[in-house]
Amino acid sequence: MIPMPLSYIAEKLNGRLDGHDDTVDHVFTDSRIDSKDLVDKQALFVALKGPNFDAHKFVENIQGKGARAALVEKVQASEIPQIIVSDTRLALAKIAHLNRQKSRAKYIAVTGSSGKTTVKEMIASILSLSGKTLATKGNLNNDIGAPLTLLAVDQSIDYAVIELGANHAGEIAFTANLVQPDVALVNNVSAAHLQGFGDLQGVAKAKAEIYFSLLESGTAIVNADDEFSEFFSTQVSNKKIEYSISALSGLEEDKSNASCSASQVLTPRITATQISRQTDQSSSFVLNANGEQVQINLPLIGTHNVANALAAASCCFALDIPMQQIAKGLAQAPVVAGRLVVNELSNSCRVIDDTYNANLASMKAAIDLLGQYPVPRILVVGDMAELGDKSKQLHEEMGSYALKAGISKLFCCGPLSRFTEQGFVEKQASNSENTKNLVTKQTADHFAQKSELIIKLKKEAKAGTTILVKGSRSSKMENVVKALVEFSDESLSSGSNHALLGEAQ
């Protein structure tokens, strides 16, 4: 955080300073913080309140941990100075916006139904080659996480990559207005958080909010392959760059805004050509942008990550980052925990961890990836959350899609995933041709408990098998992956590989 006097913060928040003035350069909200983390920091504690918690009760405790001041809604029994405001959650956001206004960094804001965390990490990997770069940690992308990320920016930061998520309309408008980005991206739109948005159009409208807070000189990045790309173009009054995994490269006339200036009529389009898949399922391709080409070797698996790489490249292209640097940054892109992480078990069974989160689009992308591995291939799924009245339909669609992709075995766990099993079985019954050319017969099963599922998977985890595990955060499918990896490690250390092989002959 850029240092600010308490009196200045109180004035900007229309609050009242109780106690002596001081300068703070760090903000935190977690009262459980270790005192070692506050050493050499002039820290301001923000006492948040919620339906089931009230951090005001910890103000006296955090003084002993080294906090210099507190932001509260009511004066607390503590010797440290306190800024009193009507709403600490809103005040946190306002301080974050103050920090952003004082910052010299370039800001990139990223949202989308899926892939935004991966794209964020790709962008950060590229930009870190040009200057000191800060990016959202994990998925701290809501109206608390985004302000805390903004408050981590100080004058040493050159680039800030901010991920913005939402489960209801207006949330991105709020956080994007705090960021006021130089570059804004909607990665894609798919059936995610439908419970809060109603339908896909509602999702698209909510995601489009990210463009409204662009700086006047800012650039909007639009996914030309998304079904809502034309809608997004109508929402954009700034400069625009499109990217496409299928379109030809070059400059295309923007017919969506005939009245825009001459400099805006020609829209750069960034594309990928000569896409090839390596034996480990990673990809290489040629990146085309503004008449330039560069070879990209992407360490992440899955064709959908080529689209994610184009999104990241487009954001960096908007900041005039050289093509060779974009290529180098993408080649060093980190694997995000729980995002298609490949675990090789001790007997050469492959377990792919894609448990970070799930919606229908990301489920289909994972299924497509699994379908590229040799049989047998096992798909293990938990429930997809927050799909509202379309939950049953979308879970059934996932099961049908898995069958058509040639998945050997489908194992489901969770009340909604029972409909996934149902979709798989019903599609198989209505189209028996699907099974004719498969090496193994396709089967599906549902498990009421993860413990039962894990027992079954330990028997199925044989050499040459690929198991992909996925589900929404609430389904906690990472516990399934952890159980398989730990079982493999135990088998290796004990020398009992026959157990992992399921006594296969």
Secondary structure, 3 states (H helix, E strand, C coil): CCCEEHHHHHHHCCCEEECCCCEECEEECCCCCCHHHHCCCCEEEECCEECCEEHHHHHHHHHHCCCCEEEECCCCCCCCCEEECCCHHHHHHHHHHHHHHHCCCEEEEEECCCCHHHHHHHHHHHHCCCCCEEECCCCCCCCCHHHHHHCCCCCCCCEEEEECCCCCCCHHHHHHHHHCCCEEEECCCCCCCHHHHCCHHHHHHHHHHHHHHCCCCCEEEEECCCCCHHHHHHHCCCEEEEEECCCCCEEEECCCCCCCCHHHHEEEEEEEEEEEECCCCEEEEEEEECCEEEEEEEEEECCHHHHHHHHHHHHHHCCCCCHHHHHHHHHCCCCCCCCCEEEECCCCCEEEEECCCCCHHHHHHHHHHHCCCCCCEEEEECCCCCCHHHHHHHHHHHHHHHHHCCCCEEEEECCCCHHHHHHHHHHHHHCHHHHCCCCCCCEEEEECCHHHHHHHHHHHCCCCCEEEEECCHHHCCHHHHHHHHHHHHHHHHHCCHHHHCCCCC
